[in-house]
Amino acid sequence: MIKCHDFRWDGIALGLYNPDPALFSGVTRQTILGEGPGEAAAGILARYFEVAAGGYSTLEHHEHRHYVVVLRGGGEVTLGDRVHAIAPYDAVYVAPHTPHQFRATGPEPLGFLCIVDRERDKPVPLARR
């Protein structure tokens, strides 16, 4: 059992979002499930990302898929050549090889859960559009 307070999970450190800070702005990550004792067998990771107001994730693509549920804030997600507004409780499926990026467009952070396979390929950054 891991308690959450103000969108931070007790005992879970903020992880490095991406090693190249030139590719993103204002993004933090906590891996909530999948790295604890006995959790490897599930084969997935549940991560919480938070994008500060005005921030954005890396524009990237990769072979693995993402399953995303927005928990707080407002923003937009780029999926391929389309941009969609997102808000709390919206669900986003990012298909393999689909260019994607999350942006916080409101006055508060954009926070979302992201489920991925535990074993996956590395993202490939793309040039900003």
PyMOL commands that place a pseudoatom at each C-alpha (Angstrom):
pseudoatom trace, name=CA, resn=MET, resi=1, chain=A, elem=C, hetatm=0, pos=[0.000, 0.000, 0.000]
pseudoatom trace, name=CA, resn=ILE, resi=2, chain=A, elem=C, hetatm=0, pos=[1.394, 3.357, -1.027]
pseudoatom trace, name=CA, resn=LYS, resi=3, chain=A, elem=C, hetatm=0, pos=[-0.405, 6.501, 0.116]
pseudoatom trace, name=CA, resn=CYS, resi=4, chain=A, elem=C, hetatm=0, pos=[-0.725, 9.563, -2.100]
pseudoatom trace, name=CA, resn=HIS, resi=5, chain=A, elem=C, hetatm=0, pos=[-0.804, 13.172, -0.888]
pseudoatom trace, name=CA, resn=ASP, resi=6, chain=A, elem=C, hetatm=0, pos=[-1.077, 16.089, -3.304]
pseudoatom trace, name=CA, resn=PHE, resi=7, chain=A, elem=C, hetatm=0, pos=[-0.173, 13.889, -6.284]
pseudoatom trace, name=CA, resn=ARG, resi=8, chain=A, elem=C, hetatm=0, pos=[3.023, 12.561, -4.695]
pseudoatom trace, name=CA, resn=TRP, resi=9, chain=A, elem=C, hetatm=0, pos=[3.299, 8.951, -3.531]
pseudoatom trace, name=CA, resn=ASP, resi=10, chain=A, elem=C, hetatm=0, pos=[4.885, 8.320, -0.127]
pseudoatom trace, name=CA, resn=GLY, resi=11, chain=A, elem=C, hetatm=0, pos=[8.364, 6.796, -0.272]
pseudoatom trace, name=CA, resn=ILE, resi=12, chain=A, elem=C, hetatm=0, pos=[8.634, 7.038, -4.072]
pseudoatom trace, name=CA, resn=ALA, resi=13, chain=A, elem=C, hetatm=0, pos=[11.435, 9.311, -5.250]
pseudoatom trace, name=CA, resn=LEU, resi=14, chain=A, elem=C, hetatm=0, pos=[11.024, 11.615, -8.208]
pseudoatom trace, name=CA, resn=GLY, resi=15, chain=A, elem=C, hetatm=0, pos=[12.792, 9.904, -11.089]
pseudoatom trace, name=CA, resn=LEU, resi=16, chain=A, elem=C, hetatm=0, pos=[14.712, 11.310, -14.004]
pseudoatom trace, name=CA, resn=TYR, resi=17, chain=A, elem=C, hetatm=0, pos=[12.259, 11.944, -16.844]
pseudoatom trace, name=CA, resn=ASN, resi=18, chain=A, elem=C, hetatm=0, pos=[14.807, 12.176, -19.639]
pseudoatom trace, name=CA, resn=PRO, resi=19, chain=A, elem=C, hetatm=0, pos=[18.612, 12.515, -19.561]
pseudoatom trace, name=CA, resn=ASP, resi=20, chain=A, elem=C, hetatm=0, pos=[18.566, 15.446, -22.040]
pseudoatom trace, name=CA, resn=PRO, resi=21, chain=A, elem=C, hetatm=0, pos=[16.919, 18.515, -20.463]
pseudoatom trace, name=CA, resn=ALA, resi=22, chain=A, elem=C, hetatm=0, pos=[16.974, 20.339, -23.815]
pseudoatom trace, name=CA, resn=LEU, resi=23, chain=A, elem=C, hetatm=0, pos=[14.170, 18.020, -25.047]
pseudoatom trace, name=CA, resn=PHE, resi=24, chain=A, elem=C, hetatm=0, pos=[11.519, 18.794, -22.408]
pseudoatom trace, name=CA, resn=SER, resi=25, chain=A, elem=C, hetatm=0, pos=[10.467, 21.365, -19.832]
pseudoatom trace, name=CA, resn=GLY, resi=26, chain=A, elem=C, hetatm=0, pos=[9.095, 20.954, -16.309]
pseudoatom trace, name=CA, resn=VAL, resi=27, chain=A, elem=C, hetatm=0, pos=[8.425, 17.192, -16.235]
pseudoatom trace, name=CA, resn=THR, resi=28, chain=A, elem=C, hetatm=0, pos=[8.750, 14.924, -13.176]
pseudoatom trace, name=CA, resn=ARG, resi=29, chain=A, elem=C, hetatm=0, pos=[8.125, 11.171, -12.868]
pseudoatom trace, name=CA, resn=GLN, resi=30, chain=A, elem=C, hetatm=0, pos=[7.347, 8.714, -10.090]
pseudoatom trace, name=CA, resn=THR, resi=31, chain=A, elem=C, hetatm=0, pos=[7.262, 4.973, -10.796]
pseudoatom trace, name=CA, resn=ILE, resi=32, chain=A, elem=C, hetatm=0, pos=[4.430, 3.909, -8.493]
pseudoatom trace, name=CA, resn=LEU, resi=33, chain=A, elem=C, hetatm=0, pos=[4.005, 0.208, -9.279]
pseudoatom trace, name=CA, resn=GLY, resi=34, chain=A, elem=C, hetatm=0, pos=[6.147, -2.418, -10.959]
pseudoatom trace, name=CA, resn=GLU, resi=35, chain=A, elem=C, hetatm=0, pos=[9.480, -1.917, -9.222]
pseudoatom trace, name=CA, resn=GLY, resi=36, chain=A, elem=C, hetatm=0, pos=[8.578, -3.106, -5.704]
pseudoatom trace, name=CA, resn=PRO, resi=37, chain=A, elem=C, hetatm=0, pos=[9.216, -6.562, -4.198]
pseudoatom trace, name=CA, resn=GLY, resi=38, chain=A, elem=C, hetatm=0, pos=[7.424, -9.246, -6.213]
pseudoatom trace, name=CA, resn=GLU, resi=39, chain=A, elem=C, hetatm=0, pos=[6.034, -6.784, -8.769]
pseudoatom trace, name=CA, resn=ALA, resi=40, chain=A, elem=C, hetatm=0, pos=[8.294, -7.732, -11.699]
pseudoatom trace, name=CA, resn=ALA, resi=41, chain=A, elem=C, hetatm=0, pos=[6.068, -10.690, -12.591]
pseudoatom trace, name=CA, resn=ALA, resi=42, chain=A, elem=C, hetatm=0, pos=[3.273, -8.322, -13.618]
pseudoatom trace, name=CA, resn=GLY, resi=43, chain=A, elem=C, hetatm=0, pos=[5.373, -7.153, -16.567]
pseudoatom trace, name=CA, resn=ILE, resi=44, chain=A, elem=C, hetatm=0, pos=[4.198, -3.528, -16.381]
pseudoatom trace, name=CA, resn=LEU, resi=45, chain=A, elem=C, hetatm=0, pos=[5.145, -0.226, -14.805]
pseudoatom trace, name=CA, resn=ALA, resi=46, chain=A, elem=C, hetatm=0, pos=[2.620, 2.333, -13.553]
pseudoatom trace, name=CA, resn=ARG, resi=47, chain=A, elem=C, hetatm=0, pos=[4.187, 5.773, -13.586]
pseudoatom trace, name=CA, resn=TYR, resi=48, chain=A, elem=C, hetatm=0, pos=[2.877, 9.219, -12.669]
pseudoatom trace, name=CA, resn=PHE, resi=49, chain=A, elem=C, hetatm=0, pos=[4.128, 12.124, -14.751]
pseudoatom trace, name=CA, resn=GLU, resi=50, chain=A, elem=C, hetatm=0, pos=[3.569, 15.739, -13.880]
pseudoatom trace, name=CA, resn=VAL, resi=51, chain=A, elem=C, hetatm=0, pos=[4.145, 18.529, -16.387]
pseudoatom trace, name=CA, resn=ALA, resi=52, chain=A, elem=C, hetatm=0, pos=[4.446, 22.019, -14.869]
pseudoatom trace, name=CA, resn=ALA, resi=53, chain=A, elem=C, hetatm=0, pos=[2.218, 24.792, -16.232]
pseudoatom trace, name=CA, resn=GLY, resi=54, chain=A, elem=C, hetatm=0, pos=[3.658, 25.762, -19.611]
pseudoatom trace, name=CA, resn=GLY, resi=55, chain=A, elem=C, hetatm=0, pos=[5.844, 22.637, -19.701]
pseudoatom trace, name=CA, resn=TYR, resi=56, chain=A, elem=C, hetatm=0, pos=[6.016, 19.773, -22.178]
pseudoatom trace, name=CA, resn=SER, resi=57, chain=A, elem=C, hetatm=0, pos=[7.331, 16.254, -22.551]
pseudoatom trace, name=CA, resn=THR, resi=58, chain=A, elem=C, hetatm=0, pos=[9.744, 15.152, -25.252]
pseudoatom trace, name=CA, resn=LEU, resi=59, chain=A, elem=C, hetatm=0, pos=[8.309, 14.807, -28.752]
pseudoatom trace, name=CA, resn=GLU, resi=60, chain=A, elem=C, hetatm=0, pos=[9.204, 11.171, -29.444]
pseudoatom trace, name=CA, resn=HIS, resi=61, chain=A, elem=C, hetatm=0, pos=[8.187, 7.810, -30.850]
pseudoatom trace, name=CA, resn=HIS, resi=62, chain=A, elem=C, hetatm=0, pos=[9.044, 4.196, -30.036]
pseudoatom trace, name=CA, resn=GLU, resi=63, chain=A, elem=C, hetatm=0, pos=[7.886, 0.617, -30.556]
pseudoatom trace, name=CA, resn=HIS, resi=64, chain=A, elem=C, hetatm=0, pos=[6.109, 0.180, -27.211]
pseudoatom trace, name=CA, resn=ARG, resi=65, chain=A, elem=C, hetatm=0, pos=[2.611, 1.427, -26.444]
pseudoatom trace, name=CA, resn=HIS, resi=66, chain=A, elem=C, hetatm=0, pos=[1.427, 3.722, -23.650]
pseudoatom trace, name=CA, resn=TYR, resi=67, chain=A, elem=C, hetatm=0, pos=[-1.844, 3.708, -21.745]
pseudoatom trace, name=CA, resn=VAL, resi=68, chain=A, elem=C, hetatm=0, pos=[-2.464, 7.132, -20.184]
pseudoatom trace, name=CA, resn=VAL, resi=69, chain=A, elem=C, hetatm=0, pos=[-5.162, 8.465, -17.833]
pseudoatom trace, name=CA, resn=VAL, resi=70, chain=A, elem=C, hetatm=0, pos=[-5.150, 12.176, -17.017]
pseudoatom trace, name=CA, resn=LEU, resi=71, chain=A, elem=C, hetatm=0, pos=[-5.606, 12.874, -13.284]
pseudoatom trace, name=CA, resn=ARG, resi=72, chain=A, elem=C, hetatm=0, pos=[-5.216, 16.636, -13.003]
pseudoatom trace, name=CA, resn=GLY, resi=73, chain=A, elem=C, hetatm=0, pos=[-4.840, 19.841, -14.964]
pseudoatom trace, name=CA, resn=GLY, resi=74, chain=A, elem=C, hetatm=0, pos=[-5.474, 20.627, -18.572]
pseudoatom trace, name=CA, resn=GLY, resi=75, chain=A, elem=C, hetatm=0, pos=[-3.370, 20.311, -21.638]
pseudoatom trace, name=CA, resn=GLU, resi=76, chain=A, elem=C, hetatm=0, pos=[-2.983, 18.752, -24.996]
pseudoatom trace, name=CA, resn=VAL, resi=77, chain=A, elem=C, hetatm=0, pos=[-1.490, 15.642, -26.464]
pseudoatom trace, name=CA, resn=THR, resi=78, chain=A, elem=C, hetatm=0, pos=[0.050, 15.418, -29.899]
pseudoatom trace, name=CA, resn=LEU, resi=79, chain=A, elem=C, hetatm=0, pos=[-0.620, 12.030, -31.518]
pseudoatom trace, name=CA, resn=GLY, resi=80, chain=A, elem=C, hetatm=0, pos=[0.884, 11.792, -34.970]
pseudoatom trace, name=CA, resn=ASP, resi=81, chain=A, elem=C, hetatm=0, pos=[-0.204, 14.907, -36.873]
pseudoatom trace, name=CA, resn=ARG, resi=82, chain=A, elem=C, hetatm=0, pos=[-3.166, 15.706, -34.607]
pseudoatom trace, name=CA, resn=VAL, resi=83, chain=A, elem=C, hetatm=0, pos=[-3.386, 17.689, -31.378]
pseudoatom trace, name=CA, resn=HIS, resi=84, chain=A, elem=C, hetatm=0, pos=[-6.136, 16.838, -28.869]
pseudoatom trace, name=CA, resn=ALA, resi=85, chain=A, elem=C, hetatm=0, pos=[-7.239, 18.739, -25.775]
pseudoatom trace, name=CA, resn=ILE, resi=86, chain=A, elem=C, hetatm=0, pos=[-7.021, 16.606, -22.610]
pseudoatom trace, name=CA, resn=ALA, resi=87, chain=A, elem=C, hetatm=0, pos=[-8.550, 17.012, -19.158]
pseudoatom trace, name=CA, resn=PRO, resi=88, chain=A, elem=C, hetatm=0, pos=[-8.961, 14.934, -15.986]
pseudoatom trace, name=CA, resn=TYR, resi=89, chain=A, elem=C, hetatm=0, pos=[-10.161, 11.367, -16.538]
pseudoatom trace, name=CA, resn=ASP, resi=90, chain=A, elem=C, hetatm=0, pos=[-9.517, 11.407, -20.288]
pseudoatom trace, name=CA, resn=ALA, resi=91, chain=A, elem=C, hetatm=0, pos=[-7.789, 8.238, -21.480]
pseudoatom trace, name=CA, resn=VAL, resi=92, chain=A, elem=C, hetatm=0, pos=[-5.130, 8.277, -24.209]
pseudoatom trace, name=CA, resn=TYR, resi=93, chain=A, elem=C, hetatm=0, pos=[-3.750, 5.304, -26.114]
pseudoatom trace, name=CA, resn=VAL, resi=94, chain=A, elem=C, hetatm=0, pos=[-0.372, 5.915, -27.752]
pseudoatom trace, name=CA, resn=ALA, resi=95, chain=A, elem=C, hetatm=0, pos=[0.113, 3.268, -30.426]
pseudoatom trace, name=CA, resn=PRO, resi=96, chain=A, elem=C, hetatm=0, pos=[3.557, 1.915, -31.388]
pseudoatom trace, name=CA, resn=HIS, resi=97, chain=A, elem=C, hetatm=0, pos=[5.669, 4.239, -33.565]
pseudoatom trace, name=CA, resn=THR, resi=98, chain=A, elem=C, hetatm=0, pos=[3.244, 7.165, -33.081]
pseudoatom trace, name=CA, resn=PRO, resi=99, chain=A, elem=C, hetatm=0, pos=[4.947, 10.533, -32.543]
pseudoatom trace, name=CA, resn=HIS, resi=100, chain=A, elem=C, hetatm=0, pos=[3.578, 11.967, -29.284]
pseudoatom trace, name=CA, resn=GLN, resi=101, chain=A, elem=C, hetatm=0, pos=[4.032, 14.770, -26.793]
pseudoatom trace, name=CA, resn=PHE, resi=102, chain=A, elem=C, hetatm=0, pos=[2.134, 16.043, -23.735]
pseudoatom trace, name=CA, resn=ARG, resi=103, chain=A, elem=C, hetatm=0, pos=[1.808, 19.766, -22.936]
pseudoatom trace, name=CA, resn=ALA, resi=104, chain=A, elem=C, hetatm=0, pos=[0.364, 21.558, -19.912]
pseudoatom trace, name=CA, resn=THR, resi=105, chain=A, elem=C, hetatm=0, pos=[-1.677, 24.475, -21.228]
pseudoatom trace, name=CA, resn=GLY, resi=106, chain=A, elem=C, hetatm=0, pos=[-3.589, 25.505, -18.104]
pseudoatom trace, name=CA, resn=PRO, resi=107, chain=A, elem=C, hetatm=0, pos=[-2.565, 27.385, -14.969]
pseudoatom trace, name=CA, resn=GLU, resi=108, chain=A, elem=C, hetatm=0, pos=[-1.852, 24.216, -12.988]
pseudoatom trace, name=CA, resn=PRO, resi=109, chain=A, elem=C, hetatm=0, pos=[0.291, 21.140, -13.654]
pseudoatom trace, name=CA, resn=LEU, resi=110, chain=A, elem=C, hetatm=0, pos=[-0.885, 18.412, -16.017]
pseudoatom trace, name=CA, resn=GLY, resi=111, chain=A, elem=C, hetatm=0, pos=[-0.652, 15.082, -14.175]
pseudoatom trace, name=CA, resn=PHE, resi=112, chain=A, elem=C, hetatm=0, pos=[-1.257, 11.649, -15.660]
pseudoatom trace, name=CA, resn=LEU, resi=113, chain=A, elem=C, hetatm=0, pos=[-0.758, 7.962, -15.016]
pseudoatom trace, name=CA, resn=CYS, resi=114, chain=A, elem=C, hetatm=0, pos=[1.113, 6.099, -17.733]
pseudoatom trace, name=CA, resn=ILE, resi=115, chain=A, elem=C, hetatm=0, pos=[1.211, 2.300, -17.971]
pseudoatom trace, name=CA, resn=VAL, resi=116, chain=A, elem=C, hetatm=0, pos=[3.927, 0.681, -20.091]
pseudoatom trace, name=CA, resn=ASP, resi=117, chain=A, elem=C, hetatm=0, pos=[5.515, -2.738, -20.496]
pseudoatom trace, name=CA, resn=ARG, resi=118, chain=A, elem=C, hetatm=0, pos=[8.336, -3.305, -18.036]
pseudoatom trace, name=CA, resn=GLU, resi=119, chain=A, elem=C, hetatm=0, pos=[10.627, -4.421, -20.880]
pseudoatom trace, name=CA, resn=ARG, resi=120, chain=A, elem=C, hetatm=0, pos=[10.479, -1.903, -23.722]
pseudoatom trace, name=CA, resn=ASP, resi=121, chain=A, elem=C, hetatm=0, pos=[12.577, -0.116, -26.310]
pseudoatom trace, name=CA, resn=LYS, resi=122, chain=A, elem=C, hetatm=0, pos=[14.116, 3.327, -25.816]
pseudoatom trace, name=CA, resn=PRO, resi=123, chain=A, elem=C, hetatm=0, pos=[12.281, 6.426, -27.088]
pseudoatom trace, name=CA, resn=VAL, resi=124, chain=A, elem=C, hetatm=0, pos=[13.567, 8.178, -30.195]
pseudoatom trace, name=CA, resn=PRO, resi=125, chain=A, elem=C, hetatm=0, pos=[13.376, 11.995, -29.884]
pseudoatom trace, name=CA, resn=LEU, resi=126, chain=A, elem=C, hetatm=0, pos=[11.959, 13.916, -32.845]
pseudoatom trace, name=CA, resn=ALA, resi=127, chain=A, elem=C, hetatm=0, pos=[12.506, 17.495, -33.957]
pseudoatom trace, name=CA, resn=ARG, resi=128, chain=A, elem=C, hetatm=0, pos=[9.947, 19.953, -32.579]
pseudoatom trace, name=CA, resn=ARG, resi=129, chain=A, elem=C, hetatm=0, pos=[7.180, 20.942, -34.948]
for i in range(1, 129): cmd.bond("trace and resi %d" % i, "trace and resi %d" % (i + 1))
show_as sticks, trace
zoom trace
